[in-house]
Amino acid sequence: MTPPSTPPPTGTGGPRPVLEAHGIRKRFPGVLALDGVALRLFPGEVHALMGENGAGKSTLIKVLTGVHPADGGTVLVDGRPHSFTAPLQAQRAGISTVYQEVNLCPNLSVAENILIGREPRRFGLVRWSAMRRRAAELLTGLELDLDVAGPLGAHSLAVQQLVAIVRAVDVSAKVLVLDEPTSSLDREEVAQLFGLVRRLRDRGVAILFVTHFLDQVFDLCDRVTVLRGGRLEGEYPIAELTPVTLVQRMIGGEPAALDRLSGRGRGRGPGAERAAGEPFLRARRLGRQGSIEPYDLDIHAGEVVGLAGLLGSGRTEAARLLFGADSADAGEVSIEGRKVLLRSPRHAIARGIAFCSENRKSEGLVGELTVRENIVLALQAARGWTRPLTRAKQEELARHWIGALDIRPADPEAQVGNLSGGNQQKVLLARWLLTAPRLLILDEPTRGIDIGAKAEIQKLVARLADEGAAVLFVSAELDEVLRLSDRIAVLRDHRLVATLANDDTVTPDRLLTTIATGTDS
């Protein structure tokens, strides 16, 4: 296997990389996002860039495409050094990017989108027939059959992705970066996209493919570079990896290392008793097209159910349906045996469900408000604005939860945006605990916080379940899931593939294998 410090040297007489990056460093305030990262792309290959959230994939792409200037290191295209400070510079060097969100104009025609900014002109006027002819030639050359005169918006998202790729290739791209191009596509659309990618590969284009779908990596890619924590973990031929070994390299450490957990597994007997009776919440064939395939899930009072899987596996999407943050278009939900409709978060809150979003800054806290104002926000919303909490009551509640959760500084009038990440997370928890929820959904509650705050939140989750609350715990960290959960629901590629009782048979190896393969064997 390849040493993690640097990619293997190019063999004598072998092809020269079309793009090389060495020692790339990028720092943002308080964060070293990239620490000496390296990458090589060869003509005529599809190269996967893999890593969990925070690994540095997006930052590396933005450095390579001129969105962010690098703080250190070198980028070479065809052996010549480049220093990109704007996307146009990277594009002129032959590096084009197609992002997850298609950046085209649906009100314009297919031809206009392909050639926008490069329209054939005569005496300053667009030669419309020549433009449509050129667009048709490009599509035919890539074996695509589209009406170039029709509006782009009349086509599916998959076709719009194809048009975006054709446009990128037409600007003389030597390197094509595809950033999560399949996240919103169905299987047939993915197959159509992959057909185009393979044709471009056969033409000699180097393609950097960023995805969270393991199946797609093994189906399409020739090599993979793995990042972890802003550093290069290694570069590997796909043929030398299995899904399990790839997951190990993304997460870090061998499976045995993950087993050294203190007090691992709430599912040690009491969990089985909690799961024996009528569940507090039961979901049957609950799903949302393009988001999460229909799934079944039971959550009992006094039980912690973990949602495990790689980033992009559908964990958040599954949780949001149970809170009404997204509307299900299939299936049903029952609470204590009675069917309910969760059309909005208000309906969920009225039924005793609380949800702490993984993005506490944009979907949770209001940074300009005080700790007090943030803590009472959900309770005040549940009461309605015609029954306002008095200032004295707000201060009483805020001080109680500041003390109970050890929020620092212990000042209810401190602006919450100035608190540390761990204390912000505690404020968000306090907001929902104040509503006395019967089901608490926690989406990555310990992400980005220090070890001490993480341990406190984990203890709080266990205590809430011991006191009778139902908890759905979403985390990318397997040790957390194994330590806290009574049962573990495993998601892969937007499907719930297994639900495991967290007993002595659930080892880190077994959980990793289920995540990587989608089967519990």
PEDAJO-V800939 format. One record per pair of residues at least 24 apart in sequence whose ideal C-beta (glycine too) atoms are under 8 Angstrom apart, sorted by sequence separation. I is the first residue (numbers start at 1). J is the second residue. D is the distance in whole Angstrom. If there is no record, write none. Layout:
# PEDAJO-V800939
i=I j=J d=D
i=I j=J d=D
This chain:
# PEDAJO-V800939
i=17 j=41 d=6
i=18 j=42 d=7
i=66 j=90 d=4
i=111 j=135 d=4
i=114 j=138 d=6
i=142 j=166 d=6
i=161 j=185 d=7
i=176 j=200 d=7
i=226 j=250 d=6
i=228 j=252 d=6
i=324 j=348 d=4
i=354 j=378 d=7
i=405 j=429 d=7
i=425 j=449 d=6
i=440 j=464 d=6
i=482 j=506 d=7
i=490 j=514 d=5
i=17 j=42 d=5
i=18 j=43 d=5
i=34 j=59 d=5
i=39 j=64 d=8
i=65 j=90 d=5
i=66 j=91 d=8
i=110 j=135 d=6
i=111 j=136 d=8
i=114 j=139 d=8
i=194 j=219 d=7
i=218 j=243 d=7
i=275 j=300 d=5
i=292 j=317 d=4
i=323 j=348 d=5
i=405 j=430 d=6
i=458 j=483 d=7
i=490 j=515 d=6
i=493 j=518 d=7
i=16 j=42 d=8
i=33 j=59 d=4
i=34 j=60 d=6
i=64 j=90 d=7
i=65 j=91 d=8
i=190 j=216 d=7
i=194 j=220 d=6
i=274 j=300 d=5
i=291 j=317 d=5
i=292 j=318 d=5
i=322 j=348 d=7
i=372 j=398 d=4
i=375 j=401 d=6
i=404 j=430 d=8
i=458 j=484 d=6
i=482 j=508 d=7
i=492 j=518 d=5
i=15 j=42 d=5
i=139 j=166 d=6
i=142 j=169 d=8
i=157 j=184 d=6
i=158 j=185 d=5
i=274 j=301 d=7
i=371 j=398 d=6
i=375 j=402 d=8
i=421 j=448 d=5
i=422 j=449 d=4
i=426 j=453 d=7
i=15 j=43 d=6
i=138 j=166 d=6
i=157 j=185 d=7
i=158 j=186 d=8
i=165 j=193 d=8
i=181 j=209 d=8
i=183 j=211 d=8
i=274 j=302 d=5
i=275 j=303 d=6
i=402 j=430 d=8
i=421 j=449 d=5
i=422 j=450 d=5
i=425 j=453 d=7
i=429 j=457 d=7
i=445 j=473 d=8
i=447 j=475 d=8
i=34 j=63 d=7
i=110 j=139 d=8
i=176 j=205 d=5
i=178 j=207 d=6
i=182 j=211 d=6
i=183 j=212 d=8
i=214 j=243 d=5
i=217 j=246 d=7
i=274 j=303 d=4
i=288 j=317 d=7
i=292 j=321 d=7
i=349 j=378 d=7
i=401 j=430 d=4
i=420 j=449 d=8
i=421 j=450 d=8
i=440 j=469 d=6
i=442 j=471 d=7
i=446 j=475 d=7
i=447 j=476 d=8
i=482 j=511 d=7
i=10 j=40 d=8
i=65 j=95 d=6
i=162 j=192 d=7
i=175 j=205 d=7
i=176 j=206 d=7
i=177 j=207 d=8
i=178 j=208 d=7
i=180 j=210 d=6
i=181 j=211 d=8
i=323 j=353 d=6
i=325 j=355 d=7
i=420 j=450 d=7
i=422 j=452 d=7
i=423 j=453 d=7
i=426 j=456 d=8
i=439 j=469 d=7
i=440 j=470 d=7
i=441 j=471 d=8
i=442 j=472 d=7
i=444 j=474 d=6
i=445 j=475 d=8
i=478 j=508 d=6
i=481 j=511 d=8
i=490 j=520 d=8
i=7 j=38 d=5
i=64 j=95 d=6
i=138 j=169 d=8
i=158 j=189 d=3
i=162 j=193 d=7
i=165 j=196 d=6
i=169 j=200 d=6
i=174 j=205 d=7
i=175 j=206 d=5
i=176 j=207 d=5
i=177 j=208 d=5
i=178 j=209 d=5
i=179 j=210 d=5
i=180 j=211 d=6
i=182 j=213 d=7
i=322 j=353 d=7
i=371 j=402 d=7
i=422 j=453 d=3
i=426 j=457 d=7
i=429 j=460 d=7
i=433 j=464 d=8
i=438 j=469 d=6
i=439 j=470 d=4
i=440 j=471 d=5
i=441 j=472 d=5
i=442 j=473 d=5
i=443 j=474 d=4
i=444 j=475 d=6
i=446 j=477 d=7
i=6 j=38 d=6
i=7 j=39 d=7
i=65 j=97 d=5
i=138 j=170 d=6
i=157 j=189 d=8
i=158 j=190 d=8
i=161 j=193 d=6
i=165 j=197 d=8
i=173 j=205 d=6
i=174 j=206 d=6
i=175 j=207 d=8
i=176 j=208 d=7
i=178 j=210 d=7
i=180 j=212 d=7
i=214 j=246 d=7
i=271 j=303 d=6
i=286 j=318 d=8
i=323 j=355 d=4
i=349 j=381 d=8
i=350 j=382 d=7
i=401 j=433 d=7
i=421 j=453 d=8
i=422 j=454 d=7
i=425 j=457 d=7
i=437 j=469 d=7
i=438 j=470 d=6
i=439 j=471 d=7
i=440 j=472 d=7
i=442 j=474 d=6
i=444 j=476 d=7
i=7 j=40 d=5
i=26 j=59 d=5
i=156 j=189 d=7
i=175 j=208 d=7
i=177 j=210 d=7
i=214 j=247 d=7
i=271 j=304 d=8
i=288 j=321 d=6
i=322 j=355 d=8
i=349 j=382 d=6
i=401 j=434 d=6
i=420 j=453 d=8
i=439 j=472 d=7
i=441 j=474 d=8
i=478 j=511 d=6
i=114 j=148 d=8
i=158 j=192 d=6
i=162 j=196 d=6
i=182 j=216 d=6
i=287 j=321 d=8
i=446 j=480 d=7
i=478 j=512 d=7
i=158 j=193 d=6
i=165 j=200 d=7
i=286 j=321 d=6
i=291 j=326 d=7
i=320 j=355 d=8
i=346 j=381 d=8
i=422 j=457 d=8
i=24 j=60 d=7
i=34 j=70 d=8
i=37 j=73 d=8
i=61 j=97 d=7
i=110 j=146 d=5
i=169 j=205 d=7
i=286 j=322 d=8
i=294 j=330 d=5
i=295 j=331 d=8
i=319 j=355 d=7
i=371 j=407 d=7
i=26 j=63 d=6
i=36 j=73 d=7
i=110 j=147 d=7
i=111 j=148 d=4
i=294 j=331 d=5
i=375 j=412 d=8
i=397 j=434 d=6
i=110 j=148 d=5
i=111 j=149 d=7
i=266 j=304 d=6
i=283 j=321 d=8
i=288 j=326 d=6
i=21 j=60 d=8
i=24 j=63 d=6
i=109 j=148 d=7
i=110 j=149 d=7
i=113 j=152 d=5
i=283 j=322 d=7
i=288 j=327 d=7
i=109 j=149 d=6
i=110 j=150 d=6
i=288 j=328 d=5
i=289 j=329 d=6
i=371 j=411 d=7
i=372 j=412 d=4
i=109 j=150 d=6
i=110 j=151 d=8
i=281 j=322 d=7
i=287 j=328 d=6
i=288 j=329 d=6
i=289 j=330 d=8
i=371 j=412 d=5
i=372 j=413 d=6
i=21 j=63 d=8
i=26 j=68 d=6
i=109 j=151 d=6
i=110 j=152 d=5
i=286 j=328 d=5
i=287 j=329 d=7
i=288 j=330 d=7
i=316 j=358 d=6
i=370 j=412 d=6
i=371 j=413 d=7
i=374 j=416 d=5
i=21 j=64 d=6
i=108 j=151 d=7
i=109 j=152 d=7
i=287 j=330 d=4
i=370 j=413 d=5
i=371 j=414 d=5
i=26 j=70 d=6
i=27 j=71 d=5
i=107 j=151 d=6
i=108 j=152 d=6
i=286 j=330 d=7
i=287 j=331 d=6
i=370 j=414 d=6
i=371 j=415 d=8
i=19 j=64 d=7
i=25 j=70 d=7
i=26 j=71 d=5
i=106 j=151 d=7
i=107 j=152 d=8
i=110 j=155 d=8
i=285 j=330 d=6
i=286 j=331 d=4
i=370 j=415 d=6
i=371 j=416 d=5
i=24 j=70 d=5
i=25 j=71 d=5
i=106 j=152 d=5
i=107 j=153 d=6
i=285 j=331 d=4
i=286 j=332 d=7
i=369 j=415 d=7
i=370 j=416 d=7
i=25 j=72 d=4
i=105 j=152 d=7
i=106 j=153 d=3
i=284 j=331 d=6
i=285 j=332 d=7
i=286 j=333 d=6
i=368 j=415 d=7
i=369 j=416 d=6
i=24 j=72 d=7
i=25 j=73 d=6
i=104 j=152 d=6
i=283 j=331 d=7
i=284 j=332 d=6
i=367 j=415 d=7
i=371 j=419 d=7
i=23 j=72 d=6
i=24 j=73 d=4
i=114 j=163 d=6
i=283 j=332 d=8
i=284 j=333 d=8
i=367 j=416 d=6
i=368 j=417 d=7
i=23 j=73 d=4
i=113 j=163 d=6
i=283 j=333 d=5
i=284 j=334 d=8
i=366 j=416 d=7
i=367 j=417 d=3
i=406 j=456 d=7
i=22 j=73 d=6
i=23 j=74 d=7
i=24 j=75 d=7
i=113 j=164 d=8
i=116 j=167 d=8
i=282 j=333 d=7
i=365 j=416 d=5
i=405 j=456 d=8
i=21 j=73 d=7
i=22 j=74 d=5
i=114 j=166 d=6
i=115 j=167 d=8
i=118 j=170 d=8
i=143 j=195 d=8
i=144 j=196 d=7
i=281 j=333 d=7
i=282 j=334 d=5
i=365 j=417 d=8
i=375 j=427 d=6
i=379 j=431 d=8
i=21 j=74 d=7
i=110 j=163 d=6
i=114 j=167 d=5
i=118 j=171 d=8
i=143 j=196 d=8
i=281 j=334 d=7
i=282 j=335 d=8
i=374 j=427 d=5
i=378 j=431 d=5
i=382 j=435 d=6
i=20 j=74 d=8
i=21 j=75 d=5
i=22 j=76 d=8
i=106 j=160 d=7
i=113 j=167 d=6
i=142 j=196 d=6
i=281 j=335 d=6
i=374 j=428 d=8
i=377 j=431 d=6
i=378 j=432 d=6
i=20 j=75 d=7
i=21 j=76 d=8
i=102 j=157 d=7
i=115 j=170 d=7
i=280 j=335 d=7
i=282 j=337 d=8
i=375 j=430 d=5
i=376 j=431 d=8
i=379 j=434 d=5
i=405 j=460 d=7
i=19 j=75 d=7
i=20 j=76 d=4
i=104 j=160 d=6
i=114 j=170 d=6
i=143 j=199 d=6
i=280 j=336 d=6
i=371 j=427 d=6
i=375 j=431 d=5
i=378 j=434 d=7
i=379 j=435 d=6
i=19 j=76 d=7
i=142 j=199 d=6
i=374 j=431 d=6
i=378 j=435 d=5
i=19 j=77 d=6
i=102 j=160 d=5
i=142 j=200 d=7
i=278 j=336 d=7
i=376 j=434 d=7
i=17 j=76 d=8
i=18 j=77 d=7
i=20 j=79 d=8
i=102 j=161 d=6
i=104 j=163 d=6
i=278 j=337 d=6
i=365 j=424 d=6
i=375 j=434 d=6
i=18 j=78 d=6
i=104 j=164 d=6
i=250 j=310 d=7
i=103 j=164 d=7
i=16 j=78 d=8
i=102 j=164 d=5
i=365 j=427 d=6
i=16 j=79 d=6
i=98 j=161 d=7
i=104 j=167 d=7
i=247 j=310 d=7
i=361 j=424 d=8
i=365 j=428 d=6
i=360 j=424 d=6
i=364 j=428 d=5
i=360 j=425 d=6
i=98 j=164 d=5
i=98 j=165 d=5
i=360 j=428 d=5
i=356 j=425 d=8
i=98 j=168 d=5
i=97 j=168 d=7
i=96 j=168 d=4
i=281 j=353 d=8
i=356 j=428 d=5
i=96 j=169 d=7
i=356 j=429 d=6
i=96 j=171 d=6
i=18 j=94 d=8
i=19 j=95 d=7
i=356 j=432 d=6
i=96 j=173 d=4
i=355 j=432 d=8
i=94 j=172 d=6
i=95 j=173 d=7
i=98 j=176 d=7
i=354 j=432 d=4
i=94 j=173 d=6
i=95 j=174 d=7
i=96 j=175 d=7
i=97 j=176 d=8
i=98 j=177 d=7
i=100 j=179 d=6
i=354 j=433 d=8
i=91 j=171 d=6
i=94 j=174 d=4
i=95 j=175 d=5
i=96 j=176 d=6
i=97 j=177 d=4
i=98 j=178 d=5
i=99 j=179 d=5
i=100 j=180 d=4
i=94 j=175 d=6
i=96 j=177 d=7
i=97 j=178 d=8
i=98 j=179 d=7
i=99 j=180 d=8
i=100 j=181 d=7
i=354 j=435 d=6
i=95 j=177 d=7
i=97 j=179 d=7
i=98 j=181 d=6
i=100 j=183 d=6
i=354 j=437 d=4
i=100 j=184 d=8
i=352 j=436 d=8
i=353 j=437 d=6
i=356 j=440 d=7
i=352 j=437 d=6
i=353 j=438 d=7
i=354 j=439 d=7
i=356 j=441 d=7
i=358 j=443 d=4
i=349 j=435 d=7
i=352 j=438 d=3
i=353 j=439 d=5
i=354 j=440 d=5
i=355 j=441 d=4
i=356 j=442 d=5
i=357 j=443 d=6
i=358 j=444 d=4
i=351 j=438 d=8
i=352 j=439 d=6
i=354 j=441 d=7
i=356 j=443 d=6
i=353 j=441 d=7
i=355 j=443 d=7
i=356 j=445 d=6
i=358 j=447 d=7
i=78 j=174 d=7
i=214 j=310 d=7
i=77 j=174 d=7
i=77 j=175 d=8
i=212 j=310 d=6
i=212 j=311 d=5
i=213 j=312 d=7
i=212 j=312 d=3
i=211 j=312 d=8
i=212 j=313 d=7
i=186 j=290 d=8
i=184 j=290 d=6
i=65 j=177 d=6
i=64 j=177 d=7
i=61 j=177 d=6
i=358 j=474 d=7
i=322 j=439 d=8
i=61 j=179 d=6
i=323 j=441 d=6
i=322 j=441 d=6
i=58 j=179 d=8
i=319 j=441 d=5
i=319 j=443 d=5
i=316 j=443 d=6
i=315 j=443 d=7
i=183 j=312 d=7
i=43 j=174 d=7
i=180 j=312 d=8
i=41 j=175 d=6
i=301 j=438 d=7
i=299 j=439 d=6
i=64 j=208 d=8
i=61 j=208 d=8
i=61 j=210 d=7
i=322 j=472 d=7
i=46 j=197 d=6
i=46 j=198 d=8
i=57 j=210 d=6
i=319 j=472 d=6
i=19 j=174 d=8
i=46 j=201 d=5
i=319 j=474 d=6
i=18 j=174 d=5
i=19 j=175 d=5
i=45 j=201 d=7
i=18 j=175 d=6
i=44 j=201 d=6
i=304 j=461 d=6
i=44 j=202 d=7
i=280 j=438 d=6
i=281 j=439 d=6
i=304 j=462 d=7
i=316 j=474 d=7
i=44 j=203 d=8
i=47 j=206 d=7
i=49 j=208 d=6
i=280 j=439 d=6
i=315 j=474 d=5
i=44 j=204 d=5
i=47 j=207 d=7
i=49 j=209 d=7
i=43 j=204 d=5
i=44 j=205 d=7
i=45 j=206 d=6
i=46 j=207 d=5
i=47 j=208 d=5
i=48 j=209 d=5
i=49 j=210 d=5
i=50 j=211 d=8
i=304 j=465 d=5
i=43 j=205 d=7
i=44 j=206 d=7
i=45 j=207 d=7
i=47 j=209 d=7
i=48 j=210 d=8
i=303 j=465 d=6
i=43 j=206 d=5
i=46 j=209 d=5
i=48 j=211 d=7
i=302 j=465 d=6
i=42 j=206 d=6
i=302 j=466 d=7
i=41 j=206 d=4
i=302 j=467 d=8
i=305 j=470 d=8
i=307 j=472 d=7
i=311 j=476 d=6
i=302 j=468 d=5
i=305 j=471 d=7
i=307 j=473 d=7
i=310 j=476 d=7
i=41 j=208 d=6
i=50 j=217 d=7
i=60 j=227 d=7
i=301 j=468 d=5
i=302 j=469 d=7
i=303 j=470 d=6
i=304 j=471 d=4
i=305 j=472 d=5
i=306 j=473 d=5
i=307 j=474 d=4
i=308 j=475 d=7
i=301 j=469 d=7
i=302 j=470 d=7
i=303 j=471 d=7
i=305 j=473 d=7
i=306 j=474 d=8
i=307 j=475 d=8
i=39 j=208 d=8
i=48 j=217 d=5
i=301 j=470 d=5
i=304 j=473 d=5
i=306 j=475 d=7
i=57 j=227 d=6
i=300 j=470 d=6
i=308 j=478 d=7
i=56 j=227 d=5
i=59 j=230 d=8
i=299 j=470 d=5
i=318 j=489 d=8
i=48 j=220 d=8
i=55 j=227 d=4
i=299 j=471 d=8
i=48 j=221 d=4
i=55 j=228 d=5
i=56 j=229 d=8
i=299 j=472 d=6
i=308 j=481 d=5
i=318 j=491 d=7
i=46 j=220 d=5
i=47 j=221 d=6
i=50 j=224 d=6
i=55 j=229 d=7
i=56 j=230 d=4
i=306 j=480 d=8
i=307 j=481 d=8
i=46 j=221 d=5
i=47 j=222 d=7
i=48 j=223 d=7
i=49 j=224 d=8
i=50 j=225 d=7
i=51 j=226 d=6
i=54 j=229 d=7
i=55 j=230 d=7
i=56 j=231 d=8
i=306 j=481 d=4
i=46 j=222 d=6
i=47 j=223 d=5
i=48 j=224 d=4
i=49 j=225 d=6
i=50 j=226 d=5
i=51 j=227 d=4
i=52 j=228 d=7
i=54 j=230 d=8
i=306 j=482 d=8
i=315 j=491 d=6
i=45 j=222 d=4
i=47 j=224 d=7
i=48 j=225 d=7
i=50 j=227 d=7
i=51 j=228 d=6
i=314 j=491 d=5
i=317 j=494 d=7
i=45 j=223 d=6
i=47 j=225 d=7
i=49 j=227 d=7
i=306 j=484 d=7
i=313 j=491 d=4
i=318 j=496 d=7
i=306 j=485 d=3
i=313 j=492 d=5
i=314 j=493 d=7
i=304 j=484 d=5
i=305 j=485 d=6
i=308 j=488 d=5
i=313 j=493 d=7
i=314 j=494 d=4
i=304 j=485 d=5
i=305 j=486 d=7
i=306 j=487 d=7
i=307 j=488 d=8
i=308 j=489 d=7
i=309 j=490 d=6
i=313 j=494 d=7
i=314 j=495 d=7
i=51 j=233 d=8
i=304 j=486 d=5
i=305 j=487 d=5
i=306 j=488 d=4
i=307 j=489 d=5
i=308 j=490 d=5
i=309 j=491 d=4
i=310 j=492 d=7
i=314 j=496 d=8
i=303 j=486 d=5
i=305 j=488 d=7
i=306 j=489 d=7
i=308 j=491 d=7
i=309 j=492 d=6
i=303 j=487 d=7
i=305 j=489 d=6
i=307 j=491 d=6
i=39 j=225 d=6
i=19 j=206 d=6
i=18 j=206 d=5
i=281 j=470 d=7
i=37 j=227 d=7
i=48 j=238 d=8
i=280 j=470 d=5
i=297 j=489 d=6
i=37 j=230 d=7
i=39 j=232 d=8
i=37 j=231 d=7
i=38 j=232 d=5
i=295 j=489 d=8
i=35 j=230 d=5
i=36 j=231 d=7
i=37 j=232 d=5
i=40 j=235 d=7
i=55 j=250 d=8
i=34 j=230 d=5
i=35 j=231 d=5
i=36 j=232 d=7
i=39 j=235 d=8
i=50 j=246 d=7
i=266 j=462 d=7
i=306 j=502 d=7
i=33 j=230 d=5
i=38 j=235 d=8
i=32 j=230 d=6
i=52 j=250 d=5
i=51 j=250 d=6
i=52 j=251 d=7
i=266 j=465 d=7
i=297 j=496 d=7
i=50 j=250 d=6
i=295 j=495 d=7
i=296 j=496 d=7
i=293 j=494 d=6
i=295 j=496 d=4
i=292 j=494 d=5
i=293 j=495 d=5
i=297 j=499 d=7
i=313 j=515 d=8
i=291 j=494 d=7
i=292 j=495 d=8
i=293 j=496 d=8
i=308 j=511 d=7
i=310 j=515 d=6
i=309 j=515 d=6
i=308 j=515 d=6
i=275 j=486 d=7
i=274 j=486 d=6
i=275 j=487 d=6
i=272 j=486 d=8
i=264 j=479 d=8
i=271 j=486 d=3
i=270 j=486 d=8
i=271 j=487 d=7
i=265 j=482 d=6
i=266 j=483 d=8
i=7 j=225 d=8
i=261 j=479 d=5
i=264 j=482 d=5
i=265 j=483 d=7
i=266 j=484 d=6
i=267 j=485 d=6
i=264 j=483 d=5
i=266 j=485 d=6
i=267 j=486 d=4
i=258 j=478 d=6
i=263 j=483 d=7
i=265 j=485 d=8
i=266 j=486 d=5
i=267 j=487 d=6
i=258 j=479 d=6
i=261 j=482 d=6
i=262 j=483 d=8
i=261 j=483 d=5
i=258 j=482 d=8
i=7 j=232 d=8
i=6 j=232 d=7
i=275 j=501 d=8
i=4 j=231 d=8
i=5 j=232 d=7
i=8 j=235 d=7
i=251 j=478 d=7
i=4 j=232 d=6
i=7 j=235 d=4
i=4 j=233 d=5
i=272 j=501 d=7
i=4 j=234 d=5
i=271 j=501 d=7
i=3 j=234 d=7
i=271 j=502 d=7
i=272 j=503 d=8
i=2 j=234 d=5
i=1 j=234 d=7
i=2 j=235 d=5
i=2 j=236 d=6
i=267 j=501 d=6
i=1 j=236 d=7
i=267 j=502 d=3
i=268 j=503 d=7
i=266 j=502 d=7
i=267 j=503 d=6
i=265 j=502 d=5
i=265 j=503 d=7
i=1 j=240 d=7
i=265 j=504 d=8
i=267 j=506 d=8
i=265 j=506 d=7
i=259 j=507 d=6
i=259 j=508 d=5
i=258 j=508 d=4
i=255 j=507 d=7
i=256 j=508 d=7
i=255 j=508 d=4
i=256 j=509 d=8
i=255 j=509 d=4
i=258 j=512 d=8
i=255 j=512 d=5
i=52 j=310 d=7
i=53 j=311 d=5
i=52 j=311 d=5
i=251 j=512 d=8
i=248 j=512 d=7
i=247 j=512 d=6
i=244 j=512 d=6
i=247 j=515 d=6
i=244 j=513 d=5
i=247 j=516 d=4
i=246 j=516 d=7
i=244 j=516 d=4
i=243 j=516 d=4
i=244 j=517 d=7
i=242 j=516 d=7
i=243 j=517 d=6
i=214 j=492 d=8
i=215 j=493 d=6
i=214 j=493 d=8
i=213 j=493 d=5
i=214 j=516 d=6
i=53 j=447 d=8
i=54 j=448 d=8
i=53 j=476 d=6
i=52 j=476 d=6
